[in-house]
């Protein structure tokens, strides 16, 4: 027999959802409408209906996507290149480290696997600004400062602990008996990992990859210190640069924000099935 829902509880649940949806969607609506406003309409206050509250225009889009395309496309390409390659590098190294923590037992005195895994994730607590100056000096010495390669290495290092933590939990949810059967059939440990574990962990890999990709795509502090020219600057630097002497250029920031979030949003929609499966299955064991 189905349990009857409490109407009061249902009402407040939907009320909370509506309030939270407003908190999330209203800023996005403001950004969307501001991207089609003239500067004078922006300063008149929040107006949301084009043609009624304000006269819409495509001048802001034309300025960035046509007039300034040479500069805009360079930083956009840098963001795509750095985010994708740093995420792939992070997943490649992180999955191997996570597999080791999930399948082998390590002990150094009183330190065991769980302690090592916690040490990994504790590195995400460290603010990047704490190490960015030493990182700047080291990259200068290595001659990889102000390069896409330097950003890829830095982003992969910063996001690696998160990838290890997520993938370790996911590997723990895959029965080790499957790999043991492959070992009995003559596979090496690496072959069992590549042929058995990785295909089964595809949802976890996709979910982790997207999280790491978003972190790299939105990163600002490290890029601010490690880049100086269009050869390596990313989109967050371009967006922050719209803060001119006369104040923030909100119309330009809105256009750049929408263009920046579009690829990640499309990827998330396409891979939604893998993401939800990866998050649900990957955290069944600790």
C-alpha positions in Angstrom: 0.0 0.0 0.0 1.3 3.4 -1.0 2.1 5.8 1.8 -0.1 8.9 1.6 1.9 12.1 1.3 1.6 14.8 3.9 0.3 17.9 2.1 1.9 20.3 4.4 5.3 18.6 4.0 4.8 18.5 0.2 3.9 22.2 0.1 7.0 23.3 2.0 9.2 20.9 -0.1 8.0 22.5 -3.3 8.3 26.0 -1.7 11.9 25.3 -0.9 12.6 24.1 -4.4 11.0 27.2 -5.9 13.0 29.5 -3.7 16.3 27.7 -4.5 15.5 27.7 -8.2 15.0 31.4 -8.0 18.3 31.9 -6.3 20.0 29.9 -9.1 18.0 31.1 -12.1 17.5 34.9 -11.4 21.3 35.7 -11.6 21.4 33.7 -14.9 18.4 35.6 -16.2 20.1 38.9 -15.3 23.3 37.8 -17.1 21.3 36.8 -20.2 19.4 40.0 -20.4 22.4 42.2 -19.7 24.3 40.6 -22.6 21.7 42.3 -24.9 21.6 45.7 -23.3 23.3 49.0 -24.1 25.4 50.4 -21.3 22.8 53.1 -20.5 20.1 50.4 -20.0 22.4 48.4 -17.7 22.8 51.4 -15.4 19.0 52.0 -15.3 18.5 49.0 -13.1 17.3 45.4 -13.4 15.1 45.2 -16.5 14.3 41.8 -17.9 11.9 42.0 -20.8 13.5 43.1 -24.1 11.4 45.4 -26.3 9.4 46.5 -23.2 11.8 47.2 -20.3 14.7 47.9 -22.7 15.7 47.9 -26.3 17.7 44.8 -27.1 21.0 45.0 -29.1 23.6 42.6 -30.5 26.4 45.2 -30.3 28.0 43.5 -27.3 28.1 40.1 -29.1 29.4 41.7 -32.3 32.2 43.5 -30.4 33.6 40.3 -28.9 32.7 37.7 -31.6 33.6 39.8 -34.6 35.5 43.0 -33.8 37.7 41.5 -31.1 37.6 37.9 -32.4 41.4 37.7 -32.7 41.9 38.3 -29.0 38.8 36.5 -27.8 39.5 33.4 -29.9 43.0 33.1 -28.6 42.0 33.0 -24.9 39.0 30.8 -25.7 41.3 28.3 -27.4 43.7 28.5 -24.5 40.9 27.6 -22.0 39.8 24.7 -24.1 43.3 23.3 -24.6 44.4 23.7 -21.0 41.2 22.4 -19.5 40.9 19.3 -21.7 44.6 18.2 -21.6 45.0 18.9 -17.8 41.8 16.9 -17.1 43.0 14.0 -19.2 46.4 14.0 -17.5 44.7 14.2 -14.1 42.4 11.3 -14.9 45.2 9.2 -16.3 47.4 9.6 -13.2 44.6 9.8 -10.7 42.9 6.5 -11.9 46.2 4.6 -11.4 46.7 6.0 -7.9 43.1 5.4 -7.0 43.3 1.8 -8.3 46.4 1.2 -6.1 44.6 2.5 -3.0 41.5 0.5 -3.8 43.2 -2.9 -4.5 46.5 -3.0 -2.5 47.2 -2.5 1.2 49.8 0.0 2.2 51.1 0.6 5.7 53.9 2.9 6.9 53.9 2.7 10.6 50.4 3.6 11.6 49.6 5.2 8.3 47.3 3.0 6.1 45.2 3.3 2.9 42.5 5.4 4.4 45.1 7.8 5.9 46.8 8.1 2.5 43.4 8.7 0.8 42.6 11.4 3.3 46.0 13.0 2.8 45.2 13.2 -0.9 41.9 15.0 -0.5 43.3 17.3 2.2 45.5 18.9 -0.5 42.3 20.4 -2.0 41.8 22.3 1.3 45.0 24.2 0.7 44.2 27.5 -1.0 46.1 27.8 -4.3 47.2 31.4 -3.4 49.4 29.9 -0.7 51.7 28.1 -3.2 51.3 30.3 -6.2 54.4 32.4 -5.6 56.7 29.4 -5.2 55.0 27.9 -8.2 55.7 31.1 -10.2 59.4 31.0 -9.2 59.7 27.3 -10.1 58.0 27.8 -13.5 60.3 30.7 -14.2 63.3 28.5 -13.5 61.9 25.7 -15.7 61.1 28.2 -18.5 57.5 27.1 -18.6 56.0 30.3 -17.2 53.4 32.0 -19.5 52.9 28.8 -21.5 49.9 26.5 -21.9 52.1 23.6 -21.0 52.8 25.2 -17.6 49.1 25.7 -16.9 48.3 22.1 -17.9 50.9 20.8 -15.4 49.7 23.2 -12.6 45.9 22.4 -13.1 46.6 18.7 -13.2 48.5 18.9 -10.0 45.9 20.9 -8.2 43.0 18.7 -9.3 44.7 15.4 -8.9 43.7 14.8 -5.2 40.0 15.2 -6.1 40.3 12.7 -9.0 42.1 10.2 -6.7 39.4 10.5 -4.0 36.5 10.1 -6.4 38.0 7.2 -8.4 39.1 5.3 -5.3 35.5 5.2 -4.0 34.3 4.1 -7.4 36.9 1.3 -7.7 35.9 0.1 -4.3 32.4 -0.5 -5.6 33.7 -2.8 -8.4 34.0 -6.5 -7.2 37.6 -7.5 -7.1 36.6 -11.0 -8.0 36.2 -9.9 -11.7 39.9 -9.0 -11.8 40.9 -12.1 -10.0 39.1 -14.2 -12.7 41.0 -12.3 -15.3 44.3 -13.0 -13.5 43.5 -16.7 -13.4 42.9 -16.6 -17.1 46.4 -15.3 -17.7 46.0 -11.5 -17.7 48.6 -9.4 -16.0 47.5 -6.9 -13.3 47.7 -4.0 -15.9 45.7 -6.0 -18.5 43.0 -6.7 -15.9 42.9 -3.1 -15.0 42.7 -1.9 -18.7 40.3 -4.7 -19.9 38.1 -5.2 -16.9 38.2 -2.3 -14.4 38.4 0.7 -16.7 35.4 -0.3 -18.9 33.3 -1.0 -15.8 34.3 2.3 -14.3 33.4 4.4 -17.3 30.6 6.3 -15.5 32.9 7.2 -12.7 35.7 8.3 -15.1 33.2 10.5 -17.0 31.8 12.1 -13.8 35.3 12.7 -12.4 36.5 14.1 -15.7 33.7 16.6 -15.9 34.3 17.8 -12.3 38.0 18.2 -13.0 37.2 19.9 -16.3 35.0 22.5 -14.6 37.6 23.2 -12.0 40.2 23.8 -14.7 37.9 25.8 -16.9 36.9 28.2 -14.1 40.3 28.5 -12.4 41.5 32.2 -12.0 44.2 32.6 -9.3 46.8 30.3 -10.8 46.2 31.6 -14.3 46.5 35.2 -13.1 50.0 34.6 -11.7 51.3 32.1 -14.3 50.2 33.9 -17.5 51.0 37.4 -18.9 50.3 37.3 -22.7 47.6 36.1 -25.0 49.7 33.1 -25.8 48.5 31.4 -22.6 45.8 33.6 -20.9 42.5 31.9 -20.3 38.9 33.1 -20.3 38.6 33.9 -16.6 41.4 36.4 -17.1 39.6 38.0 -20.0 36.3 38.2 -18.0 38.1 39.8 -15.1 39.7 42.3 -17.5 36.4 43.9 -18.2 36.7 45.8 -15.0 37.7 49.1 -16.5 38.6 52.5 -15.0 35.0 53.6 -15.2 33.8 50.5 -13.4 32.8 46.9 -14.4 31.7 46.6 -18.0 28.7 44.4 -17.1 27.5 44.0 -20.7 30.8 42.6 -21.8 31.2 40.5 -18.7 27.7 39.0 -19.4 28.5 38.1 -23.0 31.8 36.5 -22.0 30.2 34.6 -19.1 27.5 33.1 -21.3 30.0 32.1 -24.0 32.3 30.6 -21.3 29.6 28.5 -19.6 28.1 27.3 -22.8 30.6 24.4 -23.6 30.6 23.0 -20.1 26.7 23.2 -20.0 26.4 21.3 -23.3 28.9 18.6 -22.1 27.0 18.2 -18.8 23.7 17.7 -20.7 25.2 15.2 -23.1 26.9 13.2 -20.4 24.2 13.5 -17.7 23.4 9.8 -17.7 27.1 8.9 -17.1 27.5 11.6 -14.5 24.5 10.6 -12.4 25.4 6.9 -12.6 29.0 7.7 -11.6 28.1 9.7 -8.6 25.5 7.2 -7.3 27.5 4.0 -7.8 30.9 5.5 -6.9 30.2 6.2 -3.3 28.9 2.9 -2.0 32.0 2.1 -0.1 34.5 4.1 2.0 
